[in-house]
């Protein structure tokens, strides 16, 4: 279940700055949080994340 806009706005101040540092930011924070939540809610493996959460490697290396 993806974050709602309200939930995203609530945790936004707790997340790192969006300004890219060395190498830049690989993924949007919200996409990574959605992928992590999906993984733990379903118990699936990282490589089996659905296409809607994006590619698996950026989710678990972010």
C-alpha positions in Angstrom: 0.0 0.0 0.0 1.7 3.2 -1.1 2.0 6.3 1.1 -0.8 8.7 0.9 0.0 12.4 0.2 -0.8 13.2 3.8 1.6 10.5 5.1 4.3 11.6 2.6 4.0 15.2 3.7 4.3 14.2 7.3 7.5 12.2 6.9 9.1 14.6 4.4 10.9 16.7 7.1 12.5 13.6 8.5 14.1 12.5 5.2 17.5 13.6 3.9 17.8 16.8 1.8 16.7 16.4 -1.8 19.8 18.3 -3.2 22.0 15.8 -4.9 25.4 15.2 -3.4 28.2 13.2 -4.9 26.6 10.9 -7.5 23.2 12.4 -7.0 20.1 10.8 -5.5 19.2 7.4 -7.2 15.5 7.3 -6.3 12.7 9.4 -5.0 12.5 8.8 -1.2 8.8 8.0 -1.4 9.4 5.3 -4.0 12.0 3.6 -1.8 9.7 3.8 1.3 6.8 2.4 -0.7 9.0 -0.5 -1.9 10.3 -1.2 1.6 6.7 -1.2 3.0 5.5 -3.5 0.2 8.4 -5.9 0.9 7.6 -6.2 4.6 3.9 -6.2 4.3 4.0 -9.1 1.8 7.1 -10.9 2.8 8.3 -11.1 -0.8 11.9 -11.1 -1.9 13.5 -7.9 -3.2 13.9 -9.3 -6.7 10.2 -10.1 -6.8 9.0 -6.5 -6.2 6.3 -5.6 -8.7 7.0 -3.2 -11.6 4.9 -0.5 -9.8 7.6 -0.1 -7.2 10.3 0.3 -9.8 13.5 -1.7 -10.3 14.5 -3.8 -7.3 18.2 -2.9 -7.1 17.7 0.8 -6.5 15.1 0.1 -3.8 17.4 -2.0 -1.7 20.6 0.0 -2.4 19.2 3.4 -1.8 
